[in-house]
Amino acid sequence: MEIMVLKVGGSVLAKLPDSFYKMVVSLREQNLCQPVIVHGGGPEINEALKQFNVETEFIDGLRVTTEEVLDVAQMVMCGSISKTIVGKLQKAGGTAIGLSGIDGSLLQTIPLDPKGTLGFVGQVDKVNTSLLDTVIQYGSIPVISPIGVDKSGTRYNINGDMAAAAVAQALEGKLALISDIPGVMEEIAGKKTVHDQLTKEEIEEKIASGIIYGGMIPKVRSALKGLSGGVKESVILNGLNPEDLKKFIEGKQAGTKVIHNEGVQHV
């Protein structure tokens, strides 16, 4: 069964309907694909840091992670967020197991910035696929929190998009970045249109011209990173319309595919 890694960001999580979780469980039950969820948790981490009066800053979109910030990020992502997702999948009739990247050295990590400017921010060096295979063979949906560990046992905070791309690459699966809009949109001839697919060149051009902006920029760039890392296919899908998940798995048009090839016909 084909692997489908679903990256669900913290900002989207609060908006996802119960039908999203039912669809994820249904895809597994119908043998259409094996879902693997990698989640983020930015807004919840920000809120928790405020409550604990812990200062935090960002450099190029990445959170500078001190040990204190890391403790809070781990508590939020591996605790409340992970268990909420697992609970919703099980309420929808599935079986799910929450894992952090620390468990069984699932996400073996190296520092993203060897100079230490970002603190304990890591990138995935290797994924323990045998652990994921065991969870999948058990009939479960893995729910992964992006906190990793290096060979010495040091913990690292990992960007959720980067973690999802690494997992999809290691499992030789597809990568779906779950959003709250139908895909990459553009107003053409006075009408809002969703692009069926975009190449790297088109994405950079649309970022430069302001057509792709805000939170969509990291999504499209993560989709591209996934492709360059060996992911079979990357797509941006609307989690608020769960049918799009099924359409994509069945090879029908849904969301915006991010592709390497040029000269392909698309909207």
BELQUI-V255944 format. One record per residue. N is the residue number from 1. RES is the residue in one small letter. SS is DSSP state (A for helix, B for strand, O for the rest). PHI is phi in whole degrees, -180 to 180 (NA if undefined). PSI is psi in whole degrees, 0 to 359 (* if undefined). Layout:
n={N | N}
res={RES | RES}
ss={SS | SS}
phi={PHI | PHI}
psi={PSI | PSI}
This chain:
n={1 | 2 | 3 | 4 | 5 | 6 | 7 | 8 | 9 | 10 | 11 | 12 | 13 | 14 | 15 | 16 | 17 | 18 | 19 | 20 | 21 | 22 | 23 | 24 | 25 | 26 | 27 | 28 | 29 | 30 | 31 | 32 | 33 | 34 | 35 | 36 | 37 | 38 | 39 | 40 | 41 | 42 | 43 | 44 | 45 | 46 | 47 | 48 | 49 | 50 | 51 | 52 | 53 | 54 | 55 | 56 | 57 | 58 | 59 | 60 | 61 | 62 | 63 | 64 | 65 | 66 | 67 | 68 | 69 | 70 | 71 | 72 | 73 | 74 | 75 | 76 | 77 | 78 | 79 | 80 | 81 | 82 | 83 | 84 | 85 | 86 | 87 | 88 | 89 | 90 | 91 | 92 | 93 | 94 | 95 | 96 | 97 | 98 | 99 | 100 | 101 | 102 | 103 | 104 | 105 | 106 | 107 | 108 | 109 | 110 | 111 | 112 | 113 | 114 | 115 | 116 | 117 | 118 | 119 | 120 | 121 | 122 | 123 | 124 | 125 | 126 | 127 | 128 | 129 | 130 | 131 | 132 | 133 | 134 | 135 | 136 | 137 | 138 | 139 | 140 | 141 | 142 | 143 | 144 | 145 | 146 | 147 | 148 | 149 | 150 | 151 | 152 | 153 | 154 | 155 | 156 | 157 | 158 | 159 | 160 | 161 | 162 | 163 | 164 | 165 | 166 | 167 | 168 | 169 | 170 | 171 | 172 | 173 | 174 | 175 | 176 | 177 | 178 | 179 | 180 | 181 | 182 | 183 | 184 | 185 | 186 | 187 | 188 | 189 | 190 | 191 | 192 | 193 | 194 | 195 | 196 | 197 | 198 | 199 | 200 | 201 | 202 | 203 | 204 | 205 | 206 | 207 | 208 | 209 | 210 | 211 | 212 | 213 | 214 | 215 | 216 | 217 | 218 | 219 | 220 | 221 | 222 | 223 | 224 | 225 | 226 | 227 | 228 | 229 | 230 | 231 | 232 | 233 | 234 | 235 | 236 | 237 | 238 | 239 | 240 | 241 | 242 | 243 | 244 | 245 | 246 | 247 | 248 | 249 | 250 | 251 | 252 | 253 | 254 | 255 | 256 | 257 | 258 | 259 | 260 | 261 | 262 | 263 | 264 | 265 | 266 | 267}
res={m | e | i | m | v | l | k | v | g | g | s | v | l | a | k | l | p | d | s | f | y | k | m | v | v | s | l | r | e | q | n | l | c | q | p | v | i | v | h | g | g | g | p | e | i | n | e | a | l | k | q | f | n | v | e | t | e | f | i | d | g | l | r | v | t | t | e | e | v | l | d | v | a | q | m | v | m | c | g | s | i | s | k | t | i | v | g | k | l | q | k | a | g | g | t | a | i | g | l | s | g | i | d | g | s | l | l | q | t | i | p | l | d | p | k | g | t | l | g | f | v | g | q | v | d | k | v | n | t | s | l | l | d | t | v | i | q | y | g | s | i | p | v | i | s | p | i | g | v | d | k | s | g | t | r | y | n | i | n | g | d | m | a | a | a | a | v | a | q | a | l | e | g | k | l | a | l | i | s | d | i | p | g | v | m | e | e | i | a | g | k | k | t | v | h | d | q | l | t | k | e | e | i | e | e | k | i | a | s | g | i | i | y | g | g | m | i | p | k | v | r | s | a | l | k | g | l | s | g | g | v | k | e | s | v | i | l | n | g | l | n | p | e | d | l | k | k | f | i | e | g | k | q | a | g | t | k | v | i | h | n | e | g | v | q | h | v}
ss={O | O | B | B | B | B | B | B | O | A | A | A | A | O | O | O | O | A | A | A | A | A | A | A | A | A | A | A | A | O | O | O | O | B | B | B | B | B | B | O | O | A | A | A | A | A | A | A | A | A | A | O | O | O | O | O | O | B | B | O | O | B | B | O | B | O | A | A | A | A | A | A | A | A | A | A | A | A | A | A | A | A | A | A | A | A | A | A | A | A | A | O | O | O | O | B | B | B | B | B | O | O | A | A | A | O | B | B | B | B | B | O | O | O | O | O | O | O | B | O | B | B | B | B | B | B | B | O | A | A | A | A | A | A | A | A | A | O | O | O | B | B | B | B | B | O | B | B | B | O | O | O | O | O | B | B | B | B | O | A | A | A | A | A | A | A | A | A | A | A | O | O | O | B | B | B | B | B | B | O | O | O | O | O | B | B | B | B | O | O | B | B | B | B | O | O | B | B | B | A | A | A | A | A | A | A | A | A | O | O | O | O | O | O | A | A | A | A | A | A | A | A | A | A | A | A | A | A | O | O | O | O | O | B | B | B | B | B | O | O | O | O | A | A | A | A | A | A | A | O | O | O | O | O | O | B | B | B | B | O | O | O | O | O | O | O | O}
phi={NA | -70 | -86 | -128 | -88 | -105 | -94 | -115 | -76 | -60 | -72 | -89 | -51 | -66 | -94 | -66 | -78 | -57 | -65 | -64 | -68 | -64 | -66 | -60 | -64 | -62 | -60 | -69 | -66 | -88 | 58 | -81 | -168 | -103 | -76 | -132 | -104 | -118 | -116 | -107 | 177 | -50 | -60 | -68 | -66 | -57 | -65 | -66 | -62 | -62 | -62 | -92 | 54 | -104 | -73 | -147 | -141 | -121 | -126 | 52 | 80 | -108 | -73 | -67 | -116 | -81 | -63 | -66 | -64 | -62 | -59 | -69 | -60 | -65 | -59 | -71 | -74 | -79 | -98 | -63 | -68 | -57 | -70 | -65 | -64 | -59 | -61 | -70 | -66 | -75 | -64 | -81 | 102 | -99 | -122 | -136 | -130 | -83 | -133 | -95 | -66 | -78 | -59 | 60 | 48 | -60 | -111 | -80 | -122 | -126 | -62 | -73 | -124 | -57 | -73 | 88 | -61 | -88 | 74 | -87 | -109 | -120 | -129 | -74 | -96 | -157 | -110 | -78 | -67 | -65 | -66 | -65 | -60 | -64 | -63 | -67 | -64 | -71 | 93 | -106 | -101 | -71 | -121 | -106 | -94 | -81 | -114 | -109 | -145 | -96 | -63 | -90 | 94 | -73 | -88 | -140 | -85 | -120 | -57 | -60 | -64 | -66 | -64 | -62 | -63 | -66 | -67 | -62 | -64 | -64 | -91 | 54 | -115 | -102 | -122 | -118 | -93 | -85 | -119 | -114 | -133 | -67 | 150 | -82 | -111 | -150 | -84 | -123 | 52 | 77 | -125 | -73 | -122 | -93 | -72 | -65 | -157 | -140 | -91 | -58 | -62 | -65 | -63 | -63 | -65 | -74 | -68 | -61 | -88 | 88 | -70 | -99 | -148 | 59 | -66 | -76 | -60 | -62 | -66 | -68 | -69 | -68 | -62 | -66 | -61 | -60 | -63 | -67 | -89 | 105 | -65 | -61 | -157 | -120 | -150 | -108 | -123 | -90 | -70 | -79 | -124 | -58 | -59 | -62 | -60 | -65 | -58 | -63 | -62 | -83 | 85 | -88 | -71 | -160 | 65 | -121 | -80 | -108 | -128 | -87 | -65 | -111 | 72 | -101 | -71 | -162 | -69}
psi={137 | 141 | 136 | 109 | 122 | 116 | 117 | 112 | 158 | 325 | 336 | 330 | 315 | 338 | 344 | 130 | 163 | 331 | 335 | 313 | 325 | 320 | 318 | 315 | 319 | 320 | 321 | 315 | 327 | 6 | 29 | 327 | 165 | 107 | 144 | 126 | 131 | 126 | 162 | 204 | 25 | 303 | 319 | 323 | 317 | 316 | 317 | 320 | 322 | 314 | 325 | 5 | 44 | 123 | 145 | 152 | 165 | 143 | 119 | 42 | 358 | 136 | 124 | 122 | 104 | 173 | 324 | 316 | 319 | 319 | 317 | 316 | 318 | 316 | 315 | 309 | 313 | 342 | 266 | 315 | 311 | 313 | 329 | 314 | 315 | 315 | 319 | 323 | 322 | 327 | 329 | 2 | 4 | 182 | 130 | 150 | 123 | 131 | 140 | 165 | 347 | 324 | 121 | 26 | 47 | 312 | 96 | 125 | 150 | 158 | 139 | 325 | 97 | 337 | 342 | 7 | 324 | 356 | 223 | 60 | 127 | 172 | 151 | 126 | 324 | 145 | 132 | 83 | 333 | 326 | 316 | 321 | 320 | 315 | 317 | 318 | 333 | 348 | 18 | 163 | 116 | 137 | 111 | 127 | 129 | 61 | 120 | 180 | 143 | 183 | 334 | 358 | 3 | 134 | 152 | 144 | 132 | 135 | 130 | 321 | 317 | 320 | 316 | 317 | 319 | 320 | 316 | 320 | 313 | 325 | 1 | 47 | 194 | 158 | 123 | 121 | 114 | 124 | 185 | 17 | 164 | 349 | 202 | 120 | 151 | 142 | 115 | 123 | 43 | 6 | 134 | 124 | 140 | 127 | 128 | 317 | 155 | 143 | 170 | 315 | 317 | 321 | 312 | 322 | 318 | 332 | 314 | 324 | 355 | 2 | 318 | 123 | 172 | 223 | 346 | 335 | 307 | 331 | 310 | 324 | 325 | 322 | 319 | 317 | 320 | 315 | 315 | 339 | 1 | 6 | 138 | 316 | 140 | 142 | 150 | 121 | 156 | 109 | 343 | 349 | 80 | 338 | 333 | 326 | 311 | 318 | 315 | 315 | 325 | 2 | 10 | 166 | 126 | 136 | 203 | 115 | 142 | 123 | 160 | 323 | 149 | 169 | 23 | 140 | 132 | 169 | *}
